[in-house]
């Protein structure tokens, strides 16, 4: 009788392969989001600072001082 030897790696199970593909998909989608968000931010830097809107209490603060 002849013995058949098979070797399996710990990560070569179907569940491990599926987890690997899922992890790669998550990392790739996060990288795409970072790239898309980084490009418009460089173009809006020359637009100047955003206006600051004062809170209603700050508008009336000067009237309360003697």
N, C-alpha and C positions, 0 to 999 in steps of 0.2 A: 504494500500500500504506500502510495506517495503522498507526502504532505504538501499542501499548497500554502505558501507563505504570502500573506498580504500585509502591507504596511499602510497605516493611515496616519495622517498628521492630525493633531488636535483641532486645527481650524478648518479641516476639510469636510466637516459634516454639512448637510444641507442647511441646517440652522445657522452655522457659522458663515457659510457663503452668503445667505440671505442677510444676515446682520452686517456683513462687510459691504454689500451693495447698498443697504440702507444707510449706513454710516457715510459712505462715499457720496451718496445723493444729498444728504444733509449738509455735508461740508461744501459740496459744489454749489448748492443753492445759497448758502450763506455767503460764499465768495462772490457769486453773481450779484447779490443784494449790495454787498459792500462796494463793488465796482460801480454799480449804477448810482449809488448814493454819493460816491466820491466825485464823479464827474460834474454834476450840476453845482456842487458846493464850490468848486474852483471858479466857476463863472460868476457866481453871485457875490464874490468877495469884493468886487469893485463897486457894488451898488451902495455901499455905505452902511452905517449902523441902522438898526431898526429903531423907529421912534419909541420913546418911553411914555407910556400913559400913566399919569399920576392917579393915585387912589383918591377917592372922594374925600376921605378924611384929611389927606395932605393938602387939598385945595382950600379947605376951611381953616387950616391950622393958623395961618397968618392973621385971620380975623379974630381969633381968640386971644392973641397976645395984646397986652396993654400998651 
